[in-house]
Amino acid sequence: MLGARTGRRALGPLVAVVAMAFPACSAGAVAPHGLAHGRHAAPAVGGLGPERFARLLGPTDPRGRLEFSVVLRSPRQAALRRFLDGVNDPASPLYRRYLSALAFGRRFGPRDRDIAKTTRALGARGLHVVRVFPQRTAMDVSGPVSAVEGAFHVRMGAFVDRSGRRFMGSLSEPVVPADLRHVVAAVAGLNTGPVPAPFDIPQGGLTPTDAAKAYDVAPLHDQGIQGQGQTIAVISFASFRPGDVAEFDRLAAVQSAPVEQVKVDGGSTEVATKNSDEVNLDLDVVRGVAPQGHIIDYEAPLTSIRSFSTGVSDAIDRVVQDGRADIVSMSWGLCDVARLADGTPWLSAGDRLRATRAFQAAVARGISVFVAAGDAGAYSCQRFDLADHRLTTTWPSDDPNVISVGGTLLSVRSDGGYLGETGWEDMLQSAGGGGGLNPVDPRPTYQQGLGVDNQFSNGKRQVPDVAAVADPDSGFFAVTPDPQTGRAEPNIVGGTSAATPFWAASMLLIKQFAQTQGVGKLGFVDPLLYRIANSAQGPQAFHDVTLGGNRFNNCTPGWDYSTGLGSPDVAQLANAILAQLKS
């Protein structure tokens, strides 16, 4: 699980790090465990070893209750793919013709009578439909284990993890019964296992003023573009204390509106904990970049793998349903290939499809979701197990319908202006900006340009798309709860979970700037970012990072697996986006 990377130490003056030289990755450098750094090794496959995270005890009590989802099939899947391509293609008649949640459901979801028939069929099997989102991506369902096993021909097992926590997980892939297959595509959310505790990393420092200077946000601020009238959504799996936010505002000299909280799947009561650090970081970074923007914190519980995978999908569906925010920031994720002791994936095919359907509805509505690429470099699963040496990406950052954000080490001039960046990689700390190849989903058509086709390309989605400061030695100033006292204290925080809200908040300002120039919604901006990077405006809009790497892949000219297209010159990117949308 991604989370805030917090360093606890006394703070002096908060200034950006000034580097005199950049460490380049040499072609012959050797990564841990004998992998050639950025050269010859191919992505590893297979599950984790037996007993890695949990031990199978036997069958689950049939009287236990499960809450899960059935993923609804789109009867017009080919038309949906054409629409999603067209809505972001300036040459298409569908360009920028976004759909509301209700319109998306009516156009691409099952018919009303099929929803009603499926509800009755599930009820006849002892299962209760809790909710159906208007975009008709999924049904949330509950019922006893015995009913779930009978309905979907699946066996549920009882597990215990290394700390003694017990949970349920499927021992076989669920099978959708024949009478439901024309409506139900898959079953998601059957794994109730606890989220493994991440391996934490100490961090390093940027104030809002520093970040605005280094990434050229200041020209927008100087024009009065500070997020007024704009709304941004933050997806969280913990909560926060309003007093912490107020303390950040006081220390950072920021004047901003209160954060609105929306509960998803019952919400979260977790405050003043390690997970709360992440929420505080997201809110503080957004407020520092767009102080007058309205933040809606969509909070879901984090009690299990099921709560996380379902929470991701339900939170995105709720954002799409509400229709209040076009920009979303999420700094949480799981390594994409982790498995339980019996070989069952943490993330089932149904879980993946459930989220993809939610993200597709977001794209159709013109919403951009920025997601952190992870903090273990090319080895995402090492955030949970240092002995896992497979090349892995972080889900859902590697979904084709989101903007994946990697990490850099930032260096500035003596006046605070941008000097340069390297891809973030720290061999000794097993840390770095995430990146690599999605194990399942194909590469989207918009992902093109210098560096995209390379020796590791295999037709799958490649991440990250973009990057920004994440190395602890050039992290962000934030206010987080002290783990001993619970008091709100100033801190220095890094990670791609800081780079992500920075990108999202910067895009919020760009959206406001575009609106002042007569341009409406930006839409899903990933295709737009690639078009700009491949145009004459690219060198001005992006800092192309060519030094450093992600602990396996080297940074290269153009797109790369460490920093994607690069980091933003926000003012120049705003001008480039305006030019593209007005052309």
N, C-alpha and C positions, 0 to 999 in steps of 0.2 A: 504494500500500500504506500503510495506517495504521501508525504507529509512535510510539514515545515521543518527545515533544517536549521536548528537554533543553536547558537553558541552562547553559553552563559559566562559573561565576564564583564568587568567594569568597562564602561564606554568613555572614551575621550571624545574629542571633536569628530563629528561624523563627516568624513571626507572620502572621496573615491580613491582607490589605490592607483598610484602612478607607477607603471612598469617601465623599466629602461630597456628591456629586451623581451622577446617572445620565444618561448620554448617550442621549437618545431619538432614534429615527429619524424624521426629518421626512418628510412625504408627498412633498415635491418633491425630496428628495435624489437625486442621480444616482449609480448604481453604475458600476463601470468599463465601458468599451466601449459607453457609450450606452444601457445597459439602465435603464429607469425602476425605481427602487428600490422593490420591493414593490407595483408598480402595474400596468402595462399589458402588459409583455412576456410572451409565452407560451413554454413550454419549446421549445427548439430541437431539431431532429431531424437525423439523418444521421451519417455516419462522419467520422473524422478525415481530414485531407487526405493525399494520396499521400506516401509516404516519411516520414511523421511519426515512426514508431518503428522501422521495419524495411524492408529492401529484399528483394524476391523474387529469388532467384538462379536458380531453376529447379526441376525435379523432385527429390524426395528419393531418396537411395540406397535402392533396394528391399530391400537387405540389412539396413538399420538396424532396430532393435527399438523397439517402442512398448509402454508400459504405459498402459492406459486402462480405462474402465468401460462396461459396457452397463447402462442403467437398466431395471429390471424393471417391467413394467406391473402395476398393481393391477387384478385382474379384478372387483373390487367398489369401483370408484372412487366411485360415488354413495353407497354405504354408508359408505365412509371419510369422505367430506365430512360426512355426517350424524353420524357418530360424533365427529369432531373438533369440530363445533359443539355436540353434546350433552354431551360430557365437560366442557365449561366453562360450561354453561348450567344454573343452579339449577332451572329449570323442567323439565328433561329427566330421564327415568328413567336416562339414561346418565351423569348428573352424577357426576364424580369416580370413575368406574369405569375406572381406568387399566389399561393393558395392558403386560405385559413385552415385551421384544424378540421372544421366541419366540412369544408369543401374538399379537402384532401381525403377524408373518410368516405364521403359520398362518391368521389371519383375513382379512388383506387382501393377502397376497402370492400369487405363483404357487404351484401345487401342486408337491409333491415330484417327481412324474413329469415335470412341465413343466420344472422346474429341471434334472433329469437329461437330458431330451431336448435342452434348449438347450446343456448342457455338451457333449454328444456332437456336436451340430451345429457348434458352434464348433471343437471338436477336429478335425472332418473338414475344416474350412477352414484348418487350420494354426495355430489359436489355442488358448492354454492358459488355463483358468480358475484364477486364483490364489486367490480367496476369495469366499465368499458370506456376508454377515452374516445372523444369524438372523432379522432383521426383513425380509429379502428385498427390500430396496430396490434393490440393484444387485449385479452381479458384477464383480469386478476381473479384468481379462484382460490377457494379454501375448502378443506375437507379432511376426513380422517385418512391416515396412511393406508388403511385397507382399501378405501375407495380409490385412492390414487393408484395403488398397485393394480387393482382390478380394472380400472378404466384404461390405463395406458400400458398394461403388460410389462411393468417395471418392478424390479426388486429393490427395496430400500434397505440399506444397511445401517447399523449403529456403529459409530466410530468414537474413539477417544484420542485426543491429541497428546503431545508430550507433557503438557501442563495439567492433564487430567480432565479437560473439558470434553463433554460428550456432545455429539451432534449426529444428524442424519445425512446420508448421501446416497445417491442412486448407484446400484451395483450393475446396472445394465442401461442401455439407451432406451428411453421411453418410446413406445410405439403408438402412434395416433390411430384410433380405431377407424375402420373403413367408412363408417357412416359420418365421420367428422372430417375426413381428409380433404373434402372440397372446400372447407372453411378453415381448419386448423392446420398450420404448417409444422409446428413443433411445440414442445413443452420446455419451459424455462424455470429456473429458480428452485430446483429440487435439492441443492446442496446447502445445508444450513450450518456448515462448518465455520469455526471462528477464523477471522482474518489473521494470518501470521503476523507477529510483531516484526517491524522492519529493523534492519541494522542501521543505527543512527550515525550521523556524520556531523562533526563540528563545523562551524560556519565562519563567514567574514563580512562588508558594509556600504549603502547609498541612501542619501536622503532624497525626498521628492525633488528638491532643487537640483541636486547632483544628477539624478536620472533625466530630468528635463533638459539640462544643459548637454549632457553626454549624447543623448539620442535625439536632440533637436526637436523636443516637444515645446520648448520655450516660445518659438514664434507663434504657435497656436494659442498658448496662454496669453501672449502679449496682445493678440487680437480679441481677447475676451472669450476664447473658446475653452471652456473649462467643464463642459458636460451639462450645462443648463438645459433642462427640458429633455434630457436623455435618460434612458433606463438600461441598466446592465444587470444580468442575472449571474449569481455565483452559486455553483452547486457544491454543497457541503455535506459532510458526514459526521459533523459534530456541531455544537452551537458556540456562542460567544457571549460575553458580558458587555452590555452597552457602555459600562464604565471603562473597559479596555479601549474601545473605539474613541471615546471622549479623551482619554489620556494620550492616544496617538495624535489626535487633532491638536491638543494643547502643545505637545512637545514639537510637533512638526509644523506648527503655525498654520494649520489647515482649518478652514471653515466649511463644514459640509452638513448635509441633512442626515437625520437618523436612518439607520439601515432597517429596511422592512424584512420581516421574517415570515416565510411561508413553510408550513410543515408538509412534508411528503411522507406517505406511509407512516403517519403518526409522529414524524419529526424526531428530533434528538434532544435529549436533556443533558448531554455531555458538555460540560463547560469547565474551564480552568484545568484542562488536561493536555496531554501531548497532542491529541488530535485537534484540540481547540487552537493550538499554535498555528495550525494550517489555516483555519478559518480566519483568525486574526491577521495572518500574513496576507491572505487574499484581499480582505477588506482594506487593510492599510495600504497595500500597493495600489489598488484601484482608486482609493481616496486621494493618494498622493498625486496620481496622474490626472484624474478627472474629479477634482474636489467637489464640483457642483452636480455631479451625476447622481441619479437615484439608484441605489443598490437594492436589489431584492435577493436575499439569501434563501435559497431553496434548500431546506435542511431535511436530510433523511437519516434514519438510524443506521449505525454500523455495528451490528451484532453478529453477522455471519457473512459468508461468501454470498449466500442467497440475498441477504439484505443489501449487499453492495451491488451485485449485478442487476437485481430488480430495481434498486434505488436509482441507479444510473438511468435506466430506461424510463421509470416512472417520473423522475425529475425532469428529464428532457420532454416527455409527453406533457407534463404539467406546464412547462414553459411554453410549448407550442400551443396548448389549449388556452392558456391565459392571453397570449399574444401581446404581452406588454414589453418584452425585451427582444431586440434583434441581435444582441451580442451576449455571449455566455462564456464564462470562465470556469474551468474545472481542473483541479490540481490533484486528482486522485486516480489510482489505477492499480492493476494487477499484472504480474508477468503473464504473458499470453499462453504459455505452454505448460504451466505447473499442473501436477497431477497428485491425486491421493495415492495411498499405498497400493490400492487394488488397480491402479491405472486410470481411474475415473478422473477426467479433467476438472480442475476448479471451474473452468468456464466451458459449459457444454455448448454444443451446436445450437441448441435452442436459446441459451442465454445470449449468444452472439447475434443470432437472428433477431431476437427480441429488441436488442439495442440498435441494430442496424435499421430496423423498421422505424424506430423512434427518431434516429438521426436523419433518415430520409424525409420524414415529415417535417423536420426542422429545416432542411435544405429547401423543401418545397415552399415553406413559408418565408424564406429569405432570411434565415437565422444562421449566424456564424458561431460555431462552438469551438473555442480554443481549449485544448487539452494538453497537459504536461506529458512530455515524452519519457520521463523517468530520470533517476539520479544514479544509476549504476552503469552508465555507458551502454555498451552493446550487450551487457549481461544483466538484463532486467531482473531475473530471478535471484541474483545475488543480494538484492535488497531483503530477501527473506531467508536465504541459505547461502552462505559464503562458499560452500562446497559445490554449488551448481555452476558449471562452467560453460553451459550452452549459450550460444548467441540467441538472444530473445529480445523482443520488443515489448512495449507496455500497452495493454488494452485498458480503455478504449481509444487511446491516443493514436493507435494504428488503424482505426476505422477510416475508410475512404471518404466519409461524410463529415469529418471534423478537420480542424487545422491543428496539426501536431507541432508542439513548441519544444525545441531543444535548448541547450545551454552553452554559454560562453564564459570566458574570463575577460572582463572589460578592463582596458587601460585608458586613462584620460591624460590630457595635457595639464600643465600647471594652472591654466585658467579654467579647468573643468571641462573643456571641449573634448570631443571624441579623438582618441589617438589610434586605437586599434583593438582587435579581439583575437583570441584563439579559441578553438574548440575546447570545452571543459573536459579534462580527463586527469584523474589523480590515481595513479597506480597503487600507492601505498594505502589509500583510504577505500579502494575498490569503488571509486565514485567517478561520475562523469555524466554528461548529457546523453540521454537515451537516443537510440537510433538503430535502424536496421530494416529487415524485411518482415512484413506481416506474414504469418504462416498459412493464412487461408485466403484472404480477400485479394482479388486482382487489382493491379495498378489502375487508378482512374485515368480516363482519357486526357484529362487536363494536366496530368503530371508529365510535363515535357520540358526539354531545354538542355542547355549545356550541363553535363555531369549526371543527368538522370539515367541515361543508358550507360552502364559501366560493367566492369568484370563480374560484379556480384548480382546484377539484375537477373531476375528469374520470372518476370511477369507479375509478381505480387506487389502490393502496395508498399511504397518506400517512405520511411520517415526519418527525421522530422521534416516539416515543411519550412519552418522558419526557426529563429533562435533569438535569444537575448541573454543578458547577464544572469548567470546562475552559480558560477563558482563561488564558494564561500568566501574567498579572498576579495570578492567585489560584490557582496550580496546587498540586500535591502535593509534599511532601518524599519523596525516594526516594534509594536508593543505586545508582549506575550505574557501569559501567567507564569509566575515562578513556580516550579514543581514542588518546592517545599512549603512556601508560604501562601501560594495562590494569588499573591499580589501582582498587579499589572506592572511590568517593568520594561524599560527600553532594552532592545535586543538587536542583534545583527543576524540576518537570516538569508540563506541562499537556496539553491535548488531550482529545477525547472518549474517547481510550484511557485516560484517568485517570478520567473520569466513569463509564465502564462498569464497571470492577471495583468502584468505590464503590457503585453501585447493586446489583450482584450480591452483594457482601458484606453490604450492608444487608438485602437480602432473605433472606440466610442467617440473620441474627439474628432477623428477623421470623418465619421458619420455626421457629426454636428457641423463640421466645416463644409462638407458636401451639401448639406441641407441649406446652409446660408447662401450657397451658390446655385440653388434651384434644382439640386439632384435629390431624388427620394431615397428609398432603401438601397443599401449597399448590396444586400443579398448575401449568399454564401460566398465569402471573399477568396477562398483558396484558388479557384480557377483564375480569378482576377489577379491575384498575387503572382501566379506563374506567368500570365500574359505580360505583366509589367516587367518582371525579371528578364523576360526574353525580348523586351523592346529596348529602344534607345534610352528610355527613362530608367532602366534597371540599375545602372551604376550609380545614379544619384539617389534612388529610392532605397537601395539595400547596401549594407556593408558586406561585401563578399569576404567571408572568413576563409583563409587558405592555410592557416597554421593550426597545429594542435590536432585533436581527433576525439574519438569516443571510446578509447581503450582497445579498439580493434581497427576501425576504419580511419584513415587519414582525412583531414580536410583537404579539399581540392578546389580549383577555380570552378565557379558555377555551383550547382546543387551538390551537396554531399550528405552522407549518413550521420554526420555530427551536427551540422548547423543548418541543413536544408539550404534555402535560398540566401540565408544570412540574417543579420539583424537589421532593424529599420532605422532610416533617417526619417523620423515621423513627419516632419513638415514636408520634405520632398515626396514621401510616399503619399501624403494627402493630395499634393498637386498632381501626382501621377494617376491616382485613382480618379480624381475629378476629370482629368483629361480623357481617361479611358471611358468613363461613363457618359461623357458629353460628346464623344466622337460618333 
